[in-house]
């Protein structure tokens, strides 16, 4: 049988674990957001390059 003190300690440890997981979420989401924002530059760059090629413009160096 678990004592009340052991149960409190178990619950406290579980709560600290959840807090750690929640604190990691903003970092994870920030990283995922940055990845998605970086993906937006690809079509933009492609669009600019194709417009330049098709219009006979000189390549950007």
Backbone as a chain_set.jsonl record, in Angstrom:
{"seq": "XXXXXXXXXXXXXXXXXXXXXXXXXXXXXXXXXXXXXXXXXXXXXXXXXXXXXXXXXXXXX", "coords": {"N": [[0.845, -1.18, 0.0], [0.518, 2.201, -0.828], [1.775, 5.064, 0.728], [0.262, 8.142, 1.825], [2.029, 10.231, 1.595], [3.904, 9.295, -0.273], [2.216, 9.16, -2.484], [1.57, 11.855, -2.88], [4.115, 12.795, -3.559], [4.496, 11.346, -5.926], [2.482, 12.441, -7.534], [3.359, 15.088, -7.601], [5.81, 14.799, -8.96], [4.845, 13.9, -11.429], [3.429, 16.149, -12.225], [5.503, 18.029, -12.5], [6.814, 16.84, -14.639], [4.891, 17.126, -16.679], [4.862, 19.917, -16.796], [7.432, 20.401, -17.78], [7.165, 19.262, -20.333], [5.234, 20.969, -21.429], [6.599, 23.397, -21.385], [8.479, 22.925, -23.334], [7.0, 22.944, -25.64], [6.505, 25.615, -26.844], [9.062, 26.139, -27.912], [9.362, 24.04, -29.714], [7.191, 24.569, -31.427], [7.919, 27.085, -32.376], [10.184, 26.454, -33.856], [9.043, 24.775, -35.814], [7.348, 26.625, -37.038], [9.209, 28.426, -38.116], [10.39, 26.747, -40.022], [8.242, 26.38, -41.804], [7.802, 29.003, -42.631], [10.191, 29.433, -43.97], [9.804, 27.741, -46.083], [8.068, 29.208, -47.622], [9.65, 30.977, -49.003], [10.69, 29.595, -51.124], [8.756, 29.216, -53.354], [8.481, 31.907, -53.959], [11.081, 32.712, -54.711], [11.417, 31.026, -56.914], [9.365, 31.965, -58.566], [10.275, 34.596, -59.083], [12.693, 34.003, -60.399], [11.807, 32.543, -62.663], [10.217, 34.476, -63.918], [12.145, 36.322, -64.531], [13.752, 34.8, -66.31], [11.915, 34.201, -68.378], [11.309, 36.722, -69.256], [13.559, 37.518, -70.445], [15.424, 38.8, -69.011], [18.534, 39.652, -67.366], [20.543, 37.41, -65.459], [20.554, 37.457, -61.93], [23.311, 38.24, -59.994]], "CA": [[0.0, 0.0, 0.0], [1.273, 3.44, -0.959], [1.417, 6.05, 1.747], [-0.234, 9.402, 1.277], [3.19, 11.048, 1.271], [4.425, 8.787, -1.542], [1.263, 9.551, -3.522], [1.776, 13.288, -3.126], [5.379, 12.915, -4.278], [4.268, 10.828, -7.271], [1.703, 13.453, -8.247], [4.221, 16.242, -7.803], [6.752, 14.446, -10.02], [4.087, 13.862, -12.679], [3.118, 17.531, -12.587], [6.751, 18.629, -12.998], [7.053, 16.266, -15.966], [3.97, 17.808, -17.6], [5.34, 21.297, -16.932], [8.575, 20.336, -18.686], [6.649, 19.024, -21.686], [4.561, 22.188, -21.889], [7.619, 24.421, -21.626], [9.17, 22.587, -24.58], [6.095, 23.166, -26.767], [6.755, 26.849, -27.599], [10.306, 25.999, -28.668], [9.058, 23.141, -30.83], [6.317, 25.272, -32.361], [8.7, 28.156, -32.997], [11.012, 25.807, -34.863], [8.181, 24.34, -36.911], [6.891, 27.833, -37.713], [10.344, 28.923, -38.908], [10.522, 25.857, -41.174], [7.164, 26.68, -42.745], [8.059, 30.33, -43.207], [11.287, 29.266, -44.918], [9.229, 27.097, -47.264], [7.418, 30.24, -48.429], [10.631, 31.66, -49.842], [10.971, 28.79, -52.313], [7.937, 29.615, -54.501], [8.768, 33.311, -54.271], [12.335, 32.737, -55.461], [11.149, 30.382, -58.2], [8.557, 32.907, -59.351], [11.159, 35.678, -59.521], [13.65, 33.464, -61.36], [11.108, 32.217, -63.91], [9.823, 35.746, -64.537], [13.382, 36.879, -65.082], [14.139, 33.975, -67.456], [10.947, 34.332, -69.449], [11.298, 38.096, -69.77], [14.831, 37.763, -71.105], [16.283, 39.6, -68.116], [19.822, 39.067, -67.007], [20.572, 36.693, -64.2], [21.02, 38.21, -60.775], [24.524, 37.633, -59.458]], "C": [[0.897, 1.252, 0.0], [0.812, 4.423, 0.11], [0.952, 7.336, 1.076], [0.92, 10.299, 0.857], [3.816, 10.601, -0.059], [3.519, 9.183, -2.705], [1.397, 11.025, -3.864], [3.055, 13.498, -3.926], [5.243, 12.417, -5.726], [3.524, 11.851, -8.115], [2.54, 14.694, -8.548], [5.208, 15.983, -8.947], [6.051, 14.435, -11.379], [3.755, 15.273, -13.153], [4.352, 18.237, -13.125], [7.08, 18.114, -14.396], [6.161, 16.945, -17.012], [4.398, 19.252, -17.844], [6.517, 21.34, -17.901], [8.138, 20.135, -20.129], [6.008, 20.291, -22.253], [5.547, 23.307, -22.176], [8.363, 24.17, -22.931], [8.303, 22.894, -25.801], [6.369, 24.465, -27.519], [8.026, 26.767, -28.441], [10.081, 25.13, -29.901], [8.225, 23.865, -31.878], [7.044, 26.401, -33.075], [9.582, 27.589, -34.101], [10.204, 25.366, -36.072], [7.668, 25.527, -37.714], [7.995, 28.382, -38.612], [10.551, 28.065, -40.154], [9.468, 26.181, -42.236], [7.351, 28.037, -43.412], [9.188, 30.26, -44.24], [10.778, 28.625, -46.208], [8.563, 28.128, -48.182], [8.398, 30.969, -49.337], [10.911, 30.899, -51.131], [10.087, 29.178, -53.496], [8.215, 31.055, -54.93], [10.031, 33.427, -55.119], [12.14, 32.128, -56.848], [10.379, 31.315, -59.123], [9.426, 34.032, -59.919], [12.127, 35.191, -60.598], [12.973, 33.175, -62.695], [10.66, 33.484, -64.64], [11.023, 36.378, -65.215], [13.799, 36.115, -66.341], [13.217, 34.223, -68.641], [10.893, 35.742, -70.042], [12.607, 38.457, -70.463], [15.764, 38.609, -70.271], [17.577, 38.888, -67.807], [19.724, 38.419, -65.642], [21.11, 37.588, -63.097], [22.244, 37.493, -60.226], [24.752, 38.065, -58.045]], "O": [[1.886, 1.334, 0.728], [-0.383, 4.586, 0.358], [1.227, 7.574, -0.1], [0.811, 11.041, -0.119], [4.211, 11.437, -0.872], [4.004, 9.506, -3.789], [1.34, 11.393, -5.037], [3.077, 14.291, -4.868], [5.816, 13.008, -6.641], [3.885, 12.102, -9.265], [2.434, 15.276, -9.628], [5.416, 16.847, -9.799], [6.609, 14.91, -12.368], [3.797, 15.554, -14.351], [4.26, 18.973, -14.108], [7.568, 18.866, -15.239], [6.624, 17.295, -18.097], [4.307, 19.751, -18.966], [6.586, 22.226, -18.753], [8.676, 20.763, -21.04], [6.219, 20.637, -23.415], [5.35, 24.083, -23.111], [8.83, 25.116, -23.566], [8.835, 23.084, -26.894], [6.461, 24.43, -28.746], [8.059, 27.272, -29.563], [10.552, 25.447, -30.994], [8.513, 23.788, -33.072], [6.804, 26.644, -34.257], [9.708, 28.191, -35.167], [10.623, 25.557, -37.214], [7.562, 25.448, -38.938], [7.732, 28.762, -39.753], [10.853, 28.592, -41.225], [9.778, 26.247, -43.426], [7.092, 28.198, -44.604], [9.145, 30.947, -45.261], [11.266, 28.934, -47.295], [8.506, 27.929, -49.395], [7.987, 31.528, -50.354], [11.326, 31.496, -52.124], [10.622, 29.452, -54.57], [8.187, 31.376, -56.118], [10.055, 34.145, -56.118], [12.643, 32.658, -57.839], [10.697, 31.442, -60.306], [9.319, 34.374, -61.097], [12.356, 35.882, -61.591], [13.508, 33.525, -63.747], [10.725, 33.541, -65.868], [10.928, 36.899, -66.326], [14.163, 36.735, -67.34], [13.674, 34.43, -69.766], [10.483, 35.927, -71.188], [12.754, 39.555, -71.0], [16.785, 39.086, -70.767], [17.694, 37.674, -67.969], [18.933, 38.824, -64.79], [22.022, 38.384, -63.321], [22.218, 36.28, -60.016], [25.731, 37.653, -57.423]]}, "num_chains": 1, "name": "protein.A"}
